[in-house]
Amino acid sequence: MWSTRARTRAHGLVVVAALVLGGVGLAACGDDDDSGAPVTLRLLTHDSFAVSDDVLAAFTEDTGIEVELIPGGDAGTVVNQAILAKGNPQADVLFGIDSTLLTRTLDEELFVPYEAADLDQVDERFLLDDEHRVTPVDYGDVCLNYDKAYFAEHPDLPVPDSLEDLVDPAYEGLLVVENPATSSPGLAFLLATVDHFGDDGWQGWWEQLRDNGVEVVDGWEAAYNQSFSGGGTSQGTKPLVVSYASSPPVEVVYADPPVTEAPTGVIDASCYRQVEAAGILRGTAHEEEAQQLVDFLLSERFQADVPLQMFVFPVREGVELPEVFVEHAATPTEPLELAPDVIAEHREAWIDEWTDLVLR
């Protein structure tokens, strides 16, 4: 998700060059090690996964289990890799399934059911699967962000406070969005408009947005850092962008020189809720150890590490949030959200229809 995050995340990632890309495969996890050596679990993640070194080391110290992190691209790419290796997985546990991709993994029967030890500490609204094939780990919201300085310099133009405002000619050419066919936040924003306008109304809104000069790019990096004007490393001219509710605290944490106020704001009415989960891959030779790793992902120590490592919210109740997160992250009370089975039934058709409407 974040190029700004990447500056600090590299220390926590064990980069595996032999990932299943370009036809180069990892040794299958189904191969048992009878040497009596300590078990090393492979955790396949999207590129935005991060954990503090000392937190991960504590898991190894407590269990004797080493963890090798395998960053595999964005969430969609990671899921595709897991499906291609079904039954003979390149990892033991997968992290990063979100609610927009969940049904693909369940339909492919990728995961072994497991009810995590502290699952009773998680609000039921975050439970994605009654059979516990995946375990929720964090949640966050994809939202429209705006450049505070731009709107301060244009006092006659108010910050839009609804999706409807964006098709007003006053905002012509001011918004950049990501393509839902190639971007997770882009897909989430499309789903937000489907939820808000309904199955018979979102198309007309997107047609108006197209006619109002919306810019479409392939991914978040291009949208936020190249087209948007508001971030600390942003180089563009568009004061409105599809990003995250946690973008403002990222800007504060990584600001150089330091700042006390985020240069960006969030439009709460645009926010779409995403829940991320982990699952034990079917075919692992280390199922019991993988269960311990899933338990660790819900532990108080890991959950407290989540906000400032991945800039999302922990799902475990009672975890204290860092002050910078409390002060600057948006917390929409009624985020937009669609049920996973509804997404599964319509996702591809919605993307195709969007493509015909917006990119024709």
Helices and strands as residue ranges (DSSP letters): H 3-9, G 10-12, E 40-45, H 53-63, E 66-71, H 75-84, E 93-98, H 102-107, E 111-112, G 119-121, G 124-126, E 135-147, H 148-153, G 164-167, G 169-171, E 175-178, H 184-197, H 202-211, E 215-217, H 220-221, I 222-227, E 240-244, H 247-253, E 264-281, H 287-297, H 300-310, E 313-314, H 323-328, H 340-358
